[in-house]
Amino acid sequence: MRSQRLSGTSPLARHGRRVTLRTLTAGDYEQWIEVRDRCREWLIPWEPRPHGAPRAAEDRNSFASRCSLRERERQLGTGFGFGIFVGARLVGELTVSSVQRGPFQSAFVGYWIDQAEAGQSYVPEAVVVALAFAFEELRLHRVEISIIPRNRRSLRVVEKLGIRSEGVALQFLQIDGVWEDHARFAITDEEWVIRRDELVGRWIEGFVAD
């Protein structure tokens, strides 16, 4: 996987076989809002939002502010937001968020995909790219992926990758205003060292559709 430096304000990109993870900029708004508008009913039921809070604004200025906030998080090292691109086409987003240092050295990975691109295994590939970034560049010890148990499509991602289950956290997070249980999956740096060649070999270097 090719790399760029973490510092600076130029877009940060990490490449898999078919997908590229790249930080979003204000210039990505047209593609982003087209996918969001088209997939609104597909995406909103799974998105974090406190009860009674309005949905996040999605106008051009709000998107630019969101990009600036993500860039600030990147500079602080507390979070990394990426668009998932296939060629020049935006097909989703992935975040490495809530980066904890000190004795934790951990983060969460979250993702969404364009409904029209679901089933192409772009997300598992993107997650492997993100895990390589988290363990080999950020030097984290643990990465967690938390999923609503009834969200079968998201569960298929961790099933395909063989990410270890850690059970269910009850009423873990508010999703579209409702407290939802979440199945928790995690991988540690020690597990990544053991499984790296398998995951990278299958999903990036010699991709086999599943």
Buried (B, 14 or more C-beta within 10 A) or exposed (E): BEEEEEEEEEBBBBBBBBBBBBBBBEEBBEBBBEBBEEBEEBBEEBEEBEEEEEEEEBEEEEBBEBBEEBBEBBEEEBBBBBBBBBEEEBBBBBBBBBBBEEEEBBBBBBBBBBBEBBEBBBBBBBBBBBBBBBBBEBEBBBBBBBBBEEBEBBBBBBBBBEBEEEEEEEEBBBBBEEEBBBBBBBBBBEBBEEBBEEBBEBBBEEBEEE
